[in-house]
Amino acid sequence: MAAPLGRDTLPDHWSYGVCRDGRVFFINDKTQSTTWLHPRTGEPVNSGHMIRSDLPRGWEEGFSDEGASYFIKWALREQTQ
């Protein structure tokens, strides 16, 4: 079973982040160390996001600190000689 995710479920001095691929990691702000396991339950958290390889050229999927996905369109530059 995946651990619940929410700032109120974390012990003091802990926060979390979300990698580009949607994986949630936890940060011990006191020791400046990270872990994939929830500090209370010892379990990884499933954010429900998957790595996307089906986006059109120039688009990228990003994730907010809360794990919500959003899409970014990068400006493509043409190289001139």
Jmol script that loads the backbone (N, CA, C; Angstrom):
load data "model"
ATOM      1  N   MET A   1       0.846  -1.183   0.000  1.00  0.00           N
ATOM      2  CA  MET A   1       0.000   0.000   0.000  1.00  0.00           C
ATOM      3  C   MET A   1       0.888   1.241   0.000  1.00  0.00           C
ATOM      4  N   ALA A   2       0.573   2.204  -0.816  1.00  0.00           N
ATOM      5  CA  ALA A   2       1.360   3.440  -0.894  1.00  0.00           C
ATOM      6  C   ALA A   2       1.018   4.345   0.275  1.00  0.00           C
ATOM      7  N   ALA A   3       2.023   5.060   0.740  1.00  0.00           N
ATOM      8  CA  ALA A   3       1.824   5.987   1.847  1.00  0.00           C
ATOM      9  C   ALA A   3       1.034   7.202   1.382  1.00  0.00           C
ATOM     10  N   PRO A   4       0.215   7.798   2.275  1.00  0.00           N
ATOM     11  CA  PRO A   4      -0.496   9.021   1.895  1.00  0.00           C
ATOM     12  C   PRO A   4       0.485  10.167   1.771  1.00  0.00           C
ATOM     13  N   LEU A   5       0.161  11.105   0.898  1.00  0.00           N
ATOM     14  CA  LEU A   5       1.046  12.245   0.701  1.00  0.00           C
ATOM     15  C   LEU A   5       0.319  13.515   1.089  1.00  0.00           C
ATOM     16  N   GLY A   6       0.933  14.276   1.951  1.00  0.00           N
ATOM     17  CA  GLY A   6       0.389  15.557   2.383  1.00  0.00           C
ATOM     18  C   GLY A   6       1.334  16.144   3.405  1.00  0.00           C
ATOM     19  N   ARG A   7       1.461  17.463   3.382  1.00  0.00           N
ATOM     20  CA  ARG A   7       2.405  18.093   4.304  1.00  0.00           C
ATOM     21  C   ARG A   7       2.058  17.808   5.760  1.00  0.00           C
ATOM     22  N   ASP A   8       0.754  17.620   6.050  1.00  0.00           N
ATOM     23  CA  ASP A   8       0.374  17.370   7.439  1.00  0.00           C
ATOM     24  C   ASP A   8       0.728  15.964   7.902  1.00  0.00           C
ATOM     25  N   THR A   9       1.054  15.049   6.976  1.00  0.00           N
ATOM     26  CA  THR A   9       1.417  13.688   7.375  1.00  0.00           C
ATOM     27  C   THR A   9       2.919  13.535   7.601  1.00  0.00           C
ATOM     28  N   LEU A  10       3.691  14.577   7.295  1.00  0.00           N
ATOM     29  CA  LEU A  10       5.143  14.493   7.446  1.00  0.00           C
ATOM     30  C   LEU A  10       5.563  14.937   8.848  1.00  0.00           C
ATOM     31  N   PRO A  11       6.605  14.304   9.395  1.00  0.00           N
ATOM     32  CA  PRO A  11       7.126  14.751  10.685  1.00  0.00           C
ATOM     33  C   PRO A  11       7.752  16.144  10.567  1.00  0.00           C
ATOM     34  N   ASP A  12       7.991  16.779  11.707  1.00  0.00           N
ATOM     35  CA  ASP A  12       8.678  18.070  11.715  1.00  0.00           C
ATOM     36  C   ASP A  12      10.006  17.962  10.986  1.00  0.00           C
ATOM     37  N   HIS A  13      10.388  19.015  10.311  1.00  0.00           N
ATOM     38  CA  HIS A  13      11.669  19.128   9.600  1.00  0.00           C
ATOM     39  C   HIS A  13      11.736  18.264   8.344  1.00  0.00           C
ATOM     40  N   TRP A  14      10.584  17.816   7.833  1.00  0.00           N
ATOM     41  CA  TRP A  14      10.555  17.050   6.596  1.00  0.00           C
ATOM     42  C   TRP A  14       9.714  17.788   5.565  1.00  0.00           C
ATOM     43  N   SER A  15      10.102  17.691   4.304  1.00  0.00           N
ATOM     44  CA  SER A  15       9.321  18.200   3.181  1.00  0.00           C
ATOM     45  C   SER A  15       9.442  17.184   2.059  1.00  0.00           C
ATOM     46  N   TYR A  16       8.811  17.463   0.924  1.00  0.00           N
ATOM     47  CA  TYR A  16       8.920  16.525  -0.192  1.00  0.00           C
ATOM     48  C   TYR A  16       9.041  17.278  -1.501  1.00  0.00           C
ATOM     49  N   GLY A  17       9.506  16.562  -2.513  1.00  0.00           N
ATOM     50  CA  GLY A  17       9.626  17.094  -3.855  1.00  0.00           C
ATOM     51  C   GLY A  17       9.153  16.043  -4.833  1.00  0.00           C
ATOM     52  N   VAL A  18       9.012  16.458  -6.089  1.00  0.00           N
ATOM     53  CA  VAL A  18       8.545  15.560  -7.141  1.00  0.00           C
ATOM     54  C   VAL A  18       9.526  15.653  -8.308  1.00  0.00           C
ATOM     55  N   CYS A  19      10.072  14.522  -8.710  1.00  0.00           N
ATOM     56  CA  CYS A  19      10.983  14.476  -9.860  1.00  0.00           C
ATOM     57  C   CYS A  19      10.189  14.701 -11.142  1.00  0.00           C
ATOM     58  N   ARG A  20      10.907  14.987 -12.222  1.00  0.00           N
ATOM     59  CA  ARG A  20      10.255  15.200 -13.522  1.00  0.00           C
ATOM     60  C   ARG A  20       9.424  14.000 -13.958  1.00  0.00           C
ATOM     61  N   ASP A  21       9.811  12.805 -13.532  1.00  0.00           N
ATOM     62  CA  ASP A  21       9.051  11.621 -13.936  1.00  0.00           C
ATOM     63  C   ASP A  21       7.909  11.308 -12.981  1.00  0.00           C
ATOM     64  N   GLY A  22       7.679  12.176 -11.998  1.00  0.00           N
ATOM     65  CA  GLY A  22       6.548  12.004 -11.095  1.00  0.00           C
ATOM     66  C   GLY A  22       6.853  11.282  -9.804  1.00  0.00           C
ATOM     67  N   ARG A  23       8.065  10.783  -9.649  1.00  0.00           N
ATOM     68  CA  ARG A  23       8.398  10.092  -8.404  1.00  0.00           C
ATOM     69  C   ARG A  23       8.522  11.101  -7.264  1.00  0.00           C
ATOM     70  N   VAL A  24       7.955  10.755  -6.126  1.00  0.00           N
ATOM     71  CA  VAL A  24       7.987  11.615  -4.949  1.00  0.00           C
ATOM     72  C   VAL A  24       9.182  11.227  -4.089  1.00  0.00           C
ATOM     73  N   PHE A  25       9.932  12.237  -3.627  1.00  0.00           N
ATOM     74  CA  PHE A  25      11.038  11.988  -2.692  1.00  0.00           C
ATOM     75  C   PHE A  25      10.860  12.886  -1.480  1.00  0.00           C
ATOM     76  N   PHE A  26      11.491  12.514  -0.390  1.00  0.00           N
ATOM     77  CA  PHE A  26      11.345  13.232   0.875  1.00  0.00           C
ATOM     78  C   PHE A  26      12.678  13.823   1.291  1.00  0.00           C
ATOM     79  N   ILE A  27      12.610  15.008   1.892  1.00  0.00           N
ATOM     80  CA  ILE A  27      13.805  15.758   2.264  1.00  0.00           C
ATOM     81  C   ILE A  27      13.798  15.982   3.765  1.00  0.00           C
ATOM     82  N   ASN A  28      14.860  15.537   4.425  1.00  0.00           N
ATOM     83  CA  ASN A  28      15.047  15.850   5.836  1.00  0.00           C
ATOM     84  C   ASN A  28      15.764  17.199   5.875  1.00  0.00           C
ATOM     85  N   ASP A  29      15.024  18.249   6.209  1.00  0.00           N
ATOM     86  CA  ASP A  29      15.570  19.599   6.164  1.00  0.00           C
ATOM     87  C   ASP A  29      16.665  19.830   7.204  1.00  0.00           C
ATOM     88  N   LYS A  30      16.677  19.035   8.260  1.00  0.00           N
ATOM     89  CA  LYS A  30      17.715  19.166   9.293  1.00  0.00           C
ATOM     90  C   LYS A  30      19.047  18.603   8.826  1.00  0.00           C
ATOM     91  N   THR A  31      19.011  17.418   8.230  1.00  0.00           N
ATOM     92  CA  THR A  31      20.247  16.746   7.831  1.00  0.00           C
ATOM     93  C   THR A  31      20.586  16.972   6.359  1.00  0.00           C
ATOM     94  N   GLN A  32      19.655  17.611   5.616  1.00  0.00           N
ATOM     95  CA  GLN A  32      19.827  17.848   4.181  1.00  0.00           C
ATOM     96  C   GLN A  32      20.022  16.539   3.413  1.00  0.00           C
ATOM     97  N   SER A  33      19.298  15.501   3.835  1.00  0.00           N
ATOM     98  CA  SER A  33      19.357  14.209   3.154  1.00  0.00           C
ATOM     99  C   SER A  33      17.997  13.910   2.525  1.00  0.00           C
ATOM    100  N   THR A  34      17.980  13.001   1.555  1.00  0.00           N
ATOM    101  CA  THR A  34      16.742  12.638   0.875  1.00  0.00           C
ATOM    102  C   THR A  34      16.533  11.134   0.918  1.00  0.00           C
ATOM    103  N   THR A  35      15.285  10.731   0.717  1.00  0.00           N
ATOM    104  CA  THR A  35      14.926   9.328   0.670  1.00  0.00           C
ATOM    105  C   THR A  35      13.693   9.160  -0.212  1.00  0.00           C
ATOM    106  N   TRP A  36      13.552   7.985  -0.813  1.00  0.00           N
ATOM    107  CA  TRP A  36      12.354   7.672  -1.592  1.00  0.00           C
ATOM    108  C   TRP A  36      11.233   7.195  -0.678  1.00  0.00           C
ATOM    109  N   LEU A  37      11.535   6.878   0.569  1.00  0.00           N
ATOM    110  CA  LEU A  37      10.560   6.287   1.482  1.00  0.00           C
ATOM    111  C   LEU A  37       9.943   7.346   2.392  1.00  0.00           C
ATOM    112  N   HIS A  38       8.627   7.261   2.586  1.00  0.00           N
ATOM    113  CA  HIS A  38       7.921   8.188   3.472  1.00  0.00           C
ATOM    114  C   HIS A  38       8.510   8.057   4.879  1.00  0.00           C
ATOM    115  N   PRO A  39       8.851   9.173   5.525  1.00  0.00           N
ATOM    116  CA  PRO A  39       9.531   9.087   6.823  1.00  0.00           C
ATOM    117  C   PRO A  39       8.686   8.487   7.945  1.00  0.00           C
ATOM    118  N   ARG A  40       7.380   8.514   7.848  1.00  0.00           N
ATOM    119  CA  ARG A  40       6.538   7.897   8.895  1.00  0.00           C
ATOM    120  C   ARG A  40       6.267   6.416   8.618  1.00  0.00           C
ATOM    121  N   THR A  41       5.990   6.088   7.358  1.00  0.00           N
ATOM    122  CA  THR A  41       5.558   4.717   7.049  1.00  0.00           C
ATOM    123  C   THR A  41       6.680   3.822   6.532  1.00  0.00           C
ATOM    124  N   GLY A  42       7.751   4.439   6.001  1.00  0.00           N
ATOM    125  CA  GLY A  42       8.818   3.651   5.403  1.00  0.00           C
ATOM    126  C   GLY A  42       8.453   3.085   4.043  1.00  0.00           C
ATOM    127  N   GLU A  43       7.370   3.594   3.436  1.00  0.00           N
ATOM    128  CA  GLU A  43       6.915   3.106   2.136  1.00  0.00           C
ATOM    129  C   GLU A  43       7.127   4.163   1.060  1.00  0.00           C
ATOM    130  N   PRO A  44       7.341   3.735  -0.193  1.00  0.00           N
ATOM    131  CA  PRO A  44       7.396   4.714  -1.285  1.00  0.00           C
ATOM    132  C   PRO A  44       5.996   5.260  -1.538  1.00  0.00           C
ATOM    133  N   VAL A  45       5.925   6.415  -2.178  1.00  0.00           N
ATOM    134  CA  VAL A  45       4.641   7.026  -2.507  1.00  0.00           C
ATOM    135  C   VAL A  45       4.425   6.960  -4.008  1.00  0.00           C
ATOM    136  N   ASN A  46       3.260   6.522  -4.416  1.00  0.00           N
ATOM    137  CA  ASN A  46       2.886   6.492  -5.818  1.00  0.00           C
ATOM    138  C   ASN A  46       2.120   7.768  -6.121  1.00  0.00           C
ATOM    139  N   SER A  47       2.695   8.641  -6.938  1.00  0.00           N
ATOM    140  CA  SER A  47       2.047   9.912  -7.254  1.00  0.00           C
ATOM    141  C   SER A  47       1.005   9.771  -8.351  1.00  0.00           C
ATOM    142  N   GLY A  48       0.991   8.628  -9.039  1.00  0.00           N
ATOM    143  CA  GLY A  48       0.039   8.426 -10.117  1.00  0.00           C
ATOM    144  C   GLY A  48       0.512   8.963 -11.460  1.00  0.00           C
ATOM    145  N   HIS A  49       1.727   9.491 -11.533  1.00  0.00           N
ATOM    146  CA  HIS A  49       2.243  10.035 -12.785  1.00  0.00           C
ATOM    147  C   HIS A  49       3.201   9.041 -13.421  1.00  0.00           C
ATOM    148  N   MET A  50       3.177   9.022 -14.725  1.00  0.00           N
ATOM    149  CA  MET A  50       4.048   8.138 -15.481  1.00  0.00           C
ATOM    150  C   MET A  50       4.962   8.972 -16.369  1.00  0.00           C
ATOM    151  N   ILE A  51       6.094   8.390 -16.770  1.00  0.00           N
ATOM    152  CA  ILE A  51       6.982   9.053 -17.718  1.00  0.00           C
ATOM    153  C   ILE A  51       6.257   9.132 -19.060  1.00  0.00           C
ATOM    154  N   ARG A  52       6.263  10.307 -19.665  1.00  0.00           N
ATOM    155  CA  ARG A  52       5.565  10.519 -20.925  1.00  0.00           C
ATOM    156  C   ARG A  52       6.558  10.537 -22.070  1.00  0.00           C
ATOM    157  N   SER A  53       6.348   9.676 -23.044  1.00  0.00           N
ATOM    158  CA  SER A  53       7.185   9.690 -24.236  1.00  0.00           C
ATOM    159  C   SER A  53       6.345   9.973 -25.475  1.00  0.00           C
ATOM    160  N   ASP A  54       5.073  10.282 -25.269  1.00  0.00           N
ATOM    161  CA  ASP A  54       4.160  10.464 -26.397  1.00  0.00           C
ATOM    162  C   ASP A  54       3.855  11.932 -26.707  1.00  0.00           C
ATOM    163  N   LEU A  55       4.613  12.849 -26.128  1.00  0.00           N
ATOM    164  CA  LEU A  55       4.363  14.266 -26.363  1.00  0.00           C
ATOM    165  C   LEU A  55       4.972  14.721 -27.683  1.00  0.00           C
ATOM    166  N   PRO A  56       4.361  15.685 -28.335  1.00  0.00           N
ATOM    167  CA  PRO A  56       4.928  16.205 -29.585  1.00  0.00           C
ATOM    168  C   PRO A  56       6.282  16.868 -29.346  1.00  0.00           C
ATOM    169  N   ARG A  57       7.048  16.992 -30.413  1.00  0.00           N
ATOM    170  CA  ARG A  57       8.361  17.628 -30.335  1.00  0.00           C
ATOM    171  C   ARG A  57       8.224  19.045 -29.763  1.00  0.00           C
ATOM    172  N   GLY A  58       9.091  19.392 -28.830  1.00  0.00           N
ATOM    173  CA  GLY A  58       9.082  20.716 -28.226  1.00  0.00           C
ATOM    174  C   GLY A  58       8.232  20.815 -26.971  1.00  0.00           C
ATOM    175  N   TRP A  59       7.535  19.753 -26.616  1.00  0.00           N
ATOM    176  CA  TRP A  59       6.708  19.754 -25.409  1.00  0.00           C
ATOM    177  C   TRP A  59       7.345  18.887 -24.335  1.00  0.00           C
ATOM    178  N   GLU A  60       7.156  19.289 -23.105  1.00  0.00           N
ATOM    179  CA  GLU A  60       7.697  18.553 -21.964  1.00  0.00           C
ATOM    180  C   GLU A  60       6.654  18.580 -20.853  1.00  0.00           C
ATOM    181  N   GLU A  61       6.582  17.505 -20.100  1.00  0.00           N
ATOM    182  CA  GLU A  61       5.683  17.459 -18.957  1.00  0.00           C
ATOM    183  C   GLU A  61       6.475  17.808 -17.707  1.00  0.00           C
ATOM    184  N   GLY A  62       5.935  18.679 -16.899  1.00  0.00           N
ATOM    185  CA  GLY A  62       6.549  19.042 -15.626  1.00  0.00           C
ATOM    186  C   GLY A  62       5.605  18.712 -14.492  1.00  0.00           C
ATOM    187  N   PHE A  63       6.103  18.811 -13.277  1.00  0.00           N
ATOM    188  CA  PHE A  63       5.301  18.503 -12.109  1.00  0.00           C
ATOM    189  C   PHE A  63       5.486  19.575 -11.055  1.00  0.00           C
ATOM    190  N   SER A  64       4.394  19.994 -10.445  1.00  0.00           N
ATOM    191  CA  SER A  64       4.462  20.971  -9.363  1.00  0.00           C
ATOM    192  C   SER A  64       4.955  20.275  -8.094  1.00  0.00           C
ATOM    193  N   ASP A  65       5.245  21.053  -7.065  1.00  0.00           N
ATOM    194  CA  ASP A  65       5.687  20.480  -5.792  1.00  0.00           C
ATOM    195  C   ASP A  65       4.632  19.556  -5.198  1.00  0.00           C
ATOM    196  N   GLU A  66       3.382  19.769  -5.555  1.00  0.00           N
ATOM    197  CA  GLU A  66       2.302  18.931  -5.043  1.00  0.00           C
ATOM    198  C   GLU A  66       2.066  17.697  -5.909  1.00  0.00           C
ATOM    199  N   GLY A  67       2.795  17.586  -7.027  1.00  0.00           N
ATOM    200  CA  GLY A  67       2.677  16.416  -7.888  1.00  0.00           C
ATOM    201  C   GLY A  67       1.727  16.577  -9.053  1.00  0.00           C
ATOM    202  N   ALA A  68       1.134  17.757  -9.218  1.00  0.00           N
ATOM    203  CA  ALA A  68       0.239  17.989 -10.356  1.00  0.00           C
ATOM    204  C   ALA A  68       1.066  18.167 -11.629  1.00  0.00           C
ATOM    205  N   SER A  69       0.599  17.578 -12.723  1.00  0.00           N
ATOM    206  CA  SER A  69       1.347  17.703 -13.974  1.00  0.00           C
ATOM    207  C   SER A  69       0.927  18.960 -14.719  1.00  0.00           C
ATOM    208  N   TYR A  70       1.855  19.475 -15.496  1.00  0.00           N
ATOM    209  CA  TYR A  70       1.589  20.587 -16.398  1.00  0.00           C
ATOM    210  C   TYR A  70       2.497  20.423 -17.606  1.00  0.00           C
ATOM    211  N   PHE A  71       2.183  21.120 -18.687  1.00  0.00           N
ATOM    212  CA  PHE A  71       2.927  20.944 -19.929  1.00  0.00           C
ATOM    213  C   PHE A  71       3.611  22.241 -20.328  1.00  0.00           C
ATOM    214  N   ILE A  72       4.825  22.123 -20.865  1.00  0.00           N
ATOM    215  CA  ILE A  72       5.657  23.251 -21.251  1.00  0.00           C
ATOM    216  C   ILE A  72       5.974  23.100 -22.730  1.00  0.00           C
ATOM    217  N   LYS A  73       5.778  24.155 -23.493  1.00  0.00           N
ATOM    218  CA  LYS A  73       6.168  24.149 -24.905  1.00  0.00           C
ATOM    219  C   LYS A  73       7.426  24.992 -25.037  1.00  0.00           C
ATOM    220  N   TRP A  74       8.501  24.350 -25.405  1.00  0.00           N
ATOM    221  CA  TRP A  74       9.777  25.034 -25.574  1.00  0.00           C
ATOM    222  C   TRP A  74       9.835  25.660 -26.956  1.00  0.00           C
ATOM    223  N   ALA A  75      10.375  26.841 -27.037  1.00  0.00           N
ATOM    224  CA  ALA A  75      10.550  27.501 -28.334  1.00  0.00           C
ATOM    225  C   ALA A  75      11.688  26.798 -29.076  1.00  0.00           C
ATOM    226  N   LEU A  76      11.410  26.388 -30.278  1.00  0.00           N
ATOM    227  CA  LEU A  76      12.434  25.729 -31.088  1.00  0.00           C
ATOM    228  C   LEU A  76      13.146  26.790 -31.919  1.00  0.00           C
ATOM    229  N   ARG A  77      14.457  26.774 -31.851  1.00  0.00           N
ATOM    230  CA  ARG A  77      15.253  27.745 -32.622  1.00  0.00           C
ATOM    231  C   ARG A  77      15.757  27.103 -33.892  1.00  0.00           C
ATOM    232  N   GLU A  78      15.609  27.797 -34.964  1.00  0.00           N
ATOM    233  CA  GLU A  78      16.199  27.325 -36.218  1.00  0.00           C
ATOM    234  C   GLU A  78      17.619  27.836 -36.288  1.00  0.00           C
ATOM    235  N   GLN A  79      18.520  26.957 -36.667  1.00  0.00           N
ATOM    236  CA  GLN A  79      19.906  27.365 -36.793  1.00  0.00           C
ATOM    237  C   GLN A  79      20.137  27.917 -38.188  1.00  0.00           C
ATOM    238  N   THR A  80      20.706  29.110 -38.265  1.00  0.00           N
ATOM    239  CA  THR A  80      21.009  29.712 -39.559  1.00  0.00           C
ATOM    240  C   THR A  80      22.515  29.771 -39.733  1.00  0.00           C
ATOM    241  N   GLN A  81      22.928  29.705 -40.946  1.00  0.00           N
ATOM    242  CA  GLN A  81      24.353  29.755 -41.210  1.00  0.00           C
ATOM    243  C   GLN A  81      24.694  30.929 -42.077  1.00  0.00           C
TER     244      GLN A  81
END
end "model"
wireframe off; spacefill off
backbone 0.3
color backbone group
